[in-house]
């Protein structure tokens, strides 16, 4: 049987496909902007007939009916990165959270710490050889799909065909649900620019040399940095994700990847998060290579990129340099993601620049603090931290004493908190 006949034989309606899910199964749900919406809706409809089904995923974009209170006893989420749509359920104890480095996320499933019964994936239509692309989300999905006993695939006419280590053959799929709808969009900018974000972005840009290879985390700050790099030469990208901001840098001839020491000439990424413009630009674009997260986020792979710049964010930073990025005190908020992977990888790279960026305050509170809140999670340790950037400047902490660190961080804290921070630092015998 040729691949086209195999494809036709596996086509079913979503309602039929989800009947292969049994009580007690563990499901992997592909995430980011790649949620298989039709299959997921069918699973929610089928859920009352099921008990104790676990759904594992990272960040998911869109509504999350599968985590509503009505699903208790039927479906239970195990978030390995907490997005806003499941945060309330995690914080209320109706969903679980598993901390894990993004570089090790797929390996939990591949190595059967979390054996997968069913993978729900979202693919492009097959090419002339019968290969579908994982499209906008390759990094976390490919390895886990390969480890699953059953693969249920939405095949979407509007999913871009992305290149690299991004393909799966039709003969590996168990059930195929053809769909045709636009992917969710996540604009990173737009509207009136935030003055604080722009100032932080300018400060970060000062640290980025010509021929740097960059990683940009999620959020407004990393995307804003790109606007201040048009005077640089031959920049490159090796990142877990990127958004629309890279397109202009490529078109301006700034982002060439020509001098990357690993994968020269290529943007390397695990997934993309942006708008329809980005998805169309990524379609069949040989400039971009998508790879599995256990490769893209491996610190020892990252370190092979000379002048590696890692840009990540934080919730708060204490005066010794400890970085909390996944919780507000004991209240779980997000996850480690790829922060430590890239901070450590960049620190090991030749002329690497590991950066943590954050506004100096949130509402009435300083985000530079004498001590992290009780119960706060340390994502980047004081031993790994290098540069901390706020709108008030840059603190280089690496190789510095606690006294030097505390003073440097007080200098980039919001002015209204500096006197109080100084008093607290003295009480702690930091300065």
N, C-alpha and C positions, 0 to 999 in steps of 0.2 A: 504494500500500500504506500503510495507516495505521500509527501507531507500534506499536500492540499486535501487529499481524502481523509487523512488522519485528523486534520483540523475540523473538517465538516462533521466527522463522527463524534467529536468531543463538544460540539456546540450545544449548550443547554440554556434554559432560562435560569435566572438567578435563583428563583425559588426552588428549582430542582437541584442546583449546584450545592446549596447550603444544607440540603438533606444528608449530604455525606458527612456532616459534622455531628459527632455523637456526644452524649453527656460525658463529662470528665475529660474531654479533649483539651489540649493546649493549642491555641491558634496564634500564629504570627500575623499581624496586620501591618502591611507596608504603610509608610507614613509620609510626613511633610505634605507637599501638594499632590501626592500620588494616591490618596485614599481611594479605594475602589467603591465608589458611592452606591452603586446599584446593588452590588453583592452585600455590602454592609447593611443597607436598608432591609434586604431580604433576610439577613441573619437576625436582625432585631425582631422582625415579624415571626421568625421561626423560634426565637429564644424561649417563649413560654413552654415549649415542648422539650426543652433541654434543662439539665441541671449541672452546675459546677463546671462550666466552660470558662477557661482562662484565656483572655486576650492580651497578648504581649505586644507592645509597640513603643516607639520613641515619640517624638513630636508629631502630632497630627493636626492638620489644618481643616477647620470646618466644624459643624455641629457634631455632638457625640451622644446621640440617643442611646447608644449601647452602654453608657455608664449612668443612665438615669436610675433613680431609686427603684423604679418598677422592674429593673433588670436583676435586682438582688436575688441570689440563689440560682439564677439562670446564667448570667454572664458576669464575670468579674475581671476588671482591668488590672494588669500588672504593667505599670508604666516604668520604662527604663530611662525615660526623660519626661518630665511633667510639663505638658502644655497647658494653656489657660483653660481649655475645654474639659480637662479632667482634673484640674487642680482642686476644685471644691470637693470632688469625690474622694481624692487622696487625703485631703486634710480632714475630712469627716470620717475616714476609716472605711469608706465603702469601696475603695480601690487601693491597690498595693503599689509600692515603689521599690524598685531594685536598683541600688547604686551600682554603676559600672562605667569604666572609661569607654568612650566611643570606639576606640581601637580594639577593645575586647568584646564589644556588644555582640557581633555576629558569632564569635567563638563560643559564647555561652550556649548557643543553639547547636552549632556544628559539633562541639565536643560533648554534647548531651548533658550538660548541666541543666539545661532546659530543653528536653526533647520535644520536637514539634510534630504534632499530628497533622495540622492543616495550615498551609500558608495562603493568605489572601493577597494577591499581587495585582498590579495594574501595568499593562504592557502596551507597546505600540503594535500595530498590525504586522504580520510576518513579512519579511522580505522575500525575494525570489527563491531563496534557499530554505525558507521555513523558519528563520530565526526572528523572534520578537525581541525588541529592546525594552529594558526596564525604564527607559525614558528619563524622567526628571529625578528619580530616586533609585540609584544603583547601589550606593555604598552599603546600606544596611540590609537591603532586600535580597541580593543575589545569593549570597552564601546561605542565608537562612532558608530561602526557597529550595535550594538544592538539598538541604538537610531534612525537608518536610516529607512526610509519607504521602500526602495529597496536596496538589497545587490547584487552587481555584483561581483562574486568571480572568480579570476583565480586560478585554482587548479593545482599546479606544481609538477610534479614527483620528482623534485630536491629540493623542499622546505623541510627542516628538520621538523620532528615532535618534537616540544619542549613541555615540561611538565609544570605543574602548573595550574594557572587560564588562560589557553591558548586555550581553545577549543570552537568551535561552531558546532552545528549539521547541517547536510545537510538540514533538514527541515526548517531551518531559512534562507536559501539562496534562492534568486529569480532566478538568472541566473548563470550558471556555465560554465566557459570557460576552458576546459582542455588544459594545455600547458606542455612543457618539455624543459626547458632551464636553464643554470646555473645562479645563482644569481650574482649580481655585487659584486666585492670584493673591500675592502678598507684596504690595508696594512697600519699599523700604523708606522712601522719602515722600515728597509731595507736600503741598500746602506751604504755609509760611515757615521758613527755616527757623529752627531753634538756635538761638544765639549761643547758648552754652555748648550744645552739640558741635556747632561749627568751630567754636574756639578750641574745644578738645581735639577736633579733627586736625586743625592747623598745627597744634602742638605735636600730635602724633606724626604728621607729615614731615616735621623737622628731623625725625629719627630714621626716615626711610631713604637709603642711599640709591644712587643709580644701580641698575642691574640687580636690585633686590628681588627675591621671590617672596610673595605675600600670602598669608592666610588671613581671612576675614571671618570673624564670628558673626552670629546673628545680631541684627540691631541697627539702629540709626547711625551710631558712631562709626563702625567699620565702613559702611557705605558712604558716609560723608567724607571720609579720608580721601577717597578716590578722586574727589574734585580738586584736591590740592596737589596732585601729582603730575600735572601736565608738563611741568618743566623737567621731569626726570627722563632718563634714557633706559630703554630696554628692560622694563620691569617684567616680572613673570608671576605666575600664580600656581601655588600648590596648596589646596584648601579643602576642608570638608564640604563647604558650600560656597557659592557666590550668587550675587543677584545682578540686577540690571546695570548697576554702576560700571561693570567692567566693559560693557559694549562700547561706550564712548572712548575709553582709554585704548581699546583695540583699534577703533576706527581712526583715532588721532595718531596712531603709530607709536604710542608710548608703551603699551603693553604688548611686547613682541615675543616674550619668552625665549629670545634668541640666546641669552647667556645663562640660562638655567643649567646647573651642573647635573641635574637629574631630569629626564624627559625634556631635553631642550626642544624648543619650538612648540610645546604643548601646554595648555592649561590643564592641570590635573585636579579633579574634584570627585567627591562622592555623590553630591546631589546639588540641585539648584532650587532656589526659592525666590520667586519674583512674579513677573507679569507675563501676559501673553506674548509681549514683544520678546522677552528673554527666551521663552519656550520655542518660538519660531526661529530665533537666532541660533539656538542650540541644535535644531533639527538638522541631522546629517552634516554637522559642522566638524570638519577634520581637525580644527584647531583645538578641540576639547576632547580630552580622554577621561572617561569616567572609570573609576576603579572601586574595589571593595574597601570598606572602612578600615578593615584590619590591615590594609596596605597603606591607604592614604594617610591614616592617622597614626601609624606606627612611628613613635618618636625616633627610631633609628633609621627609618626611611626619610622622615622629615629632615633629619640632621644632615643628610647628604646634599641638601640644597644650600650652597653658599649664600651668605647674606639673607638668610631666612628671617622674615619679619612675621611675628605672630601678634595679632590684635584681638584681644578678648576683653570682656567686661566683668564687672563685679557688683555685688550688692553693697558690701562694705569691706574696708581694709583696716586692720589694726596697726598700731604704732610700731609693731615689730615686723610688719610685712605680711602677716597672714591674710589670705584672700578668701572671703566667703562669697560664693556665687550661686549657691543652690538652695539656700534657705533664708528665712527671716527668723532668726533665733531658731527654735525647734520646729517652726512651721515650714514644712517642705514646699519648695517653690518651683524648682526646675530640675536641674541635674548637673553633673560634671560636664556632660557633653564632650567636646574635644579640647577643652581649655588646657588641661594638664598635658595631654598628648603634644599639643603644639607649643606650649610654653617650654616644656622640657626639650622637645625636638629642636626648637629655635635656639635654645641656650647651648645645645651641643653642636650647632652648626658653626662653620667658620664665619666669623663676623656676624653672627646671628643677633637678632633684636627682639627679645620677648617682651610684650607690652600688655599691661592691664590698664584699662581706661574706665573712668567713671566720673560722673558729675560730683562736685564737692559736697553737695547736700541734696537731701530729698525732703521737700516741704520744710519743716522746721528743724530737721535733724541733720547732723554732720554724717557723711559717709566715710570720713576718716575718723576712726574711733580709738579710744585708748585700749579697749578690749572688745573682741567680738561679743555679740549678744550671747547669753547663756543658751546653749544648745545649737548654736550656729555651726554649719559645716565648713571645714577648711578644704577648699578645692585646690588652690595652689598654696603650697606651704611656704613658710618664711625662708626655707632653704632653696626653693626653686625660683622665687620672685626676682625680677630684675628691675624693669621700669614700671613705675606707677604714674599715670597721667591724669590730671584733672584740667579744668579750664584755667587754673591758676599756675600751671607749669608742669614740669617733669621732675620726678624724684628717681634717681638711680640708686637702688638699694643694694645691688649685688656687691658682696665683699665688704659691706659696711657694718659697723658695730650697731648695736641696738640704740645707743645714744645718737649716732649719726642718722640712723633710719628715722627715729622719732622726730628729730629736728627737720629732716628733709620732708617728711610727710606733713608736719605741722605747717611748713612753708607753702604747701600746695593745697592745704585745707581751705575751706571758706573763711574769709577774714573774721566773720562774727564768732567763729568757734576757736580761733587760734589761741586766745588767752586761756580759755578753759582747758583746751587740750594741753597746753604747756603746764598748767597747774597739775593736771592729772598725770602727765608724764613724770613730773617731779615726785608726786606721791608714790608712783610705781618705781621710782629710782631708775627711770630710763634716761633722764637727763639731769 
